[in-house]
Each structure stands twice: as C-alpha cells, then as structure tokens.
Amino acid sequence: MARRRFFVDRVNDGEAELSGEEAGHLTRVLRVEPGQRFELTDNQNLYLAEIAEVRKDCVRFVILSPLDPGPALPSLVLFIALIKFDRFEWLIEKATELGVERIVPVEAARSEPGLLAAAAKRVERWRKIARESSQQSRRVRMPLIDEARKLRQALGEAPASQKFRLEERPGAPPLIAASREASDYALLCGPEGGWLDSERDEAAAAGWMPVSLGPTILRAETAAIAATAVLVHVWNTALGASSDYTER
C-alpha cells in the first residue's frame, strides 16, 4: 500500500511540521506515533519523512531522503465560468485529481448574478479543497486557484500554445482531434446558459479555438471535467506515458 502523503508549508534543516486541523487528523484519526513514515511535499519536492514527535496540535517530522516525484503532468490551465458553488467545488476537486496546473474562475455574461462578488469570500475554501484533493490523489504540487475575474480580463491571460473554448453549437471540431500534439493547454469552459455571440467573438480575437465534446449538451461542470480528461489522455498518448503515472 502506498504511504499517505501530506503537504507541509516548508522544510527547514531537515525537519517539517504539520499543525492545526491536519495535525488533529493525524493524532485523533490516524493515531500516529513516533517512528511512522509518511511522504511529505513542500509543493516543490517530495520527501520520505519519519515522525519524530507527536503533540495534540503539532506533528514534527524528520526528513529521511528525497523521493522521485515521477513524470511531469501536462501544463493545463482551466478558465471556468462561475456556477453554483456546490458544483464548482466538486469541479475543483475532480480537476485537481486529473492534474490541472491552475484554475481561473471567470464571470461570463450568463453567469448567475452575484457569484463574482461572492467568490472573493470562497477562494480560500477552494484552495483548501484543492490541497485536500492533492493529498488524496498523491500530487507533488497543488494547483493554483486564482481570484475570480471577468471573462474579458481573463481571455488575454492564457499564454498556452493551444487554447480551446468549449462550444455547444454544432460545427466545432472535436476536442480530441484538435489537440493532436502534447503541449501546454488552456481550456475555457462556459456557464450553464452558454456563450453570447459577443463572447465568442472576443475569445476568437484572443486566439481561443472553439471545440466540441459531441452532440449532447453537458452540464457545465461535467463538460469541464470531460474536456480535462480528454486533454490529459492526449498528453499521455502523445508522450507514450503510462496511464498510471504517479507525479501529481
């Protein structure tokens, strides 16, 4: 069985600590003891560590050795129109499991009123969800969760060489056909009501290519996760990578 993996804020002089809720989980739920070994990541490097001291609100580790983080994941940034927060949180969790590098919440014309303002109070919760999901899925680096912004501002912020906008209208090429080469990707996913023509025009002017996931209409969060899975599959296929790669 694979060792449990945890994120720590930093590694200093061969030691690291977990405190707060995570320390409580280790002490009360896992009932850890000195001498037990876990994997730790400081969001850059992966280590094998041994528990040196257990207190109610703090667990101290000694670093034993660095570990191989495994193959890199594709550079994939999701620009996602804001939707109801319970579904948006599910989306963050699943996108993190799939290995996205960054998530950018955006307000589209048909996003529900008030979500952009309310998102400012939710971003720390979203980052906590991404951290927990990163540990569960054994990532080495957590995805960045950006502050929410308006679509027009976000359109020009994607430096990726391949930028795809999910399109619900017939006629757009299939995503899996458009993304033939492994590269860095940006994916723009719309709101429940779809895009306005003016938004389509602005995205096209900024270099976003419309693509399709097929003839059925998907919910916003389903479309985002399905498209992410397609791009991760294309990346792995192009590089000849194993589907059970370990670096997250």
N, C-alpha and C positions, 0 to 999 in steps of 0.2 A: 504494500500500500504506500502511495506517495505521502511524504511528510506534509503536514499542514504548513501553509505559507502565510506570513504576515508582513504588512508594511510598517516600517518604522520611520520616524521623522529624520533620523540621521544615525550614522555610525561614527563614533569617536573613539580613537585609541583602542580599537579592537573590542568595543562594547556598544551595546544598544539597549534601549528600554522601550517598553510598552506601558502606557498608563491609561487612566480613565476607564471608559467602557470596555475597551479591548483587553485591558489587564483584568477587569472583572470577569470577562468571558473566560479567560484562561484560568483564573483561580477558582471561580464558582462553578463553571460549566465543565470545563475540561479537567479541572482539578490537577493542574500541572505541578511538578516537583522539580527541584534542582537535579540536573543531570539529564533531563529530557532534551531531545534535539528537535529543532524546527528549522525551516528555511525562512530567512528574512530578506527583504528587499528595501533599499532606501530610495526606490523609484528610479534608480540608475543601475545598480549592481545587485547581484544575487549572492547570498552567503548561506553557509551551513553554520548554525549557532546552537549553543547549549545554554540552558537556563542555569544561571549562577545563583540567583536569589529570587524568592517569591514573597511579596508582601500583598496585602489586601488590595492596594491601589497602584501597584507597580510590579512589573516583572523585568528583571535585569538579565541580559544575555551576554555571553562571551562569544565572540566570533571565532570559529574554528578554521574556516577556509573559504575562499571564494568558490562559487559554483558556475558552471557553464550556463548562460542564460538561454541557449538554444538559438534557432534561426530567428531572424527578424520577421516581424509582421508587415503586411503592406501598409504604406502610408495612405491612410484613408480618413478623410475629414467629412463628417456628416453635417450638413446645413439643414436643419429640420424646423419646419413651421410649427409654432406652438399649438398644442392641442390640450385637451383636458389633462390636468396634472397627474391623475392616477395612471392614465395610459402613457403619458410622457415619461413617467418614472419607470414603467415597465420597459419602455423603449430604451432608456438609458442602460438599464440592467442587461438587456439582451445584446445591445450594440457593444457594450463592454466585453461581454463573453465572446463575441465574434472577433474582437481585437481592434476596434477602431482607435485611431490615434487622438481624435479631437471631435467634440460635439459642439455645434454652434446653434443655439436656439434663435429662431428668427420670427418676426411678426410679418405675416403676409396680409394682403387686403382682406381675405376671408377668414383670418384667424378670429377667434371669439374676442369681443371687446374686453379689455381689462387684463388679458393674460400677460401682456408685455410688462405692465406695471407690477403685477403680482409676481412675475418671475424673479424680480430682484430679491424677493424675500425667500425664494426657493432654491437659489443656486447652491447654497452651502449644503442643503439637504441632497441635492442632485450629486454633488461631489462626494458626499458620504456614501450614497448608493453606489457610485462608480468605484469607490475604494473597496467596499464590501464585495462587490461583484468581481473586482480584480483579484482579490484574495481567493475567492471561491474558484475562479477559473484559472488560477495559477499564473497570472500575468506577472511580468517583472516591472512593467511601467503602467501606471494608471493613465486613462485617457484624460486629456484636458477638457474641462467643462467650462465653456465661455459664458460671460454675461450675455443675456438676450439682447438682440438689437433688431432694428428694422431691416426688412429684406433689401431695400435699395443700398444700404450701407454694406450689407454682407456680400452682395453679389461680386464686388470687386476685391474681396479679401481672400480669394482662393487661388494660391499660386500653383495649384496642381496642373500637371501637363494634360490630364484628362478630366474634364468637368462635365458631369452628367446631371440633367434635370429630369426627374420622373414626370412623364406626361401621360394623362389619362385619355386624351383624344386618340382616335385611330390614326395610323400613318407613321408614327415614330418608329425608328428601328429598334429591334430587341436589344436590351442592355447587354446581354451575353455576347451578341455579335459585334456590338460597337466597341466593347472593351477587350480587344483581342490580345493586347500586349500588356505584360506586367509593368506597372509604372506607379506613379503617385496619383491618387484619385481624390476627387471631391464629388460629393453626391448631394443634390438639392432635392428635398422631399417636401411636397406641398401640404396645405391644410385640408381639412375634410371637404370643404366646398370647391376645391380645385383652384387653378390659377386664373387670374384675369388676363385678357389679351395683352394689356399693357405690361404686366409682369413677364409674360412670355417674351415680349419684345425687348425688355430691359435685360433679361437673362441672356437672350441671344446676342445682344450687343456686347455683353461682358464675356462671351465665349463659352456659354453653357450649352451643351448639345442635348436636345430632347431625346429621351429614350423611353422604351416601354417594357413592362413586365408581362404583357399578354393582354388578352381581350377582356378579362374580368376586372371589375372595379374593386380595389382593395381598400381597407381602412388605412388611414394614414400611417399608423404605427406598424401595421402588417407590411405595407409597401416598403417602408424604410428598412425593416429587418430583412425582408426578402431580397431587396436590392443589395444590401450589405453582404449577404451570404453569396450572392452571385459574384460580386467583385472579389471576395476572398477566395472563392473557388477558381476564378480566372487567374488570380495571382499564383495560387499554388500549382495549377496546371501548367502555367507558362514557365514556372521555375522548376518544375518537376519535383515539387516539395511533397512530403508526406502529409496526408490529411490529419495526422495526429501529432503535428508539431507541438512543441512544448512552450516555446517562448511566447509570452503574452504581453 
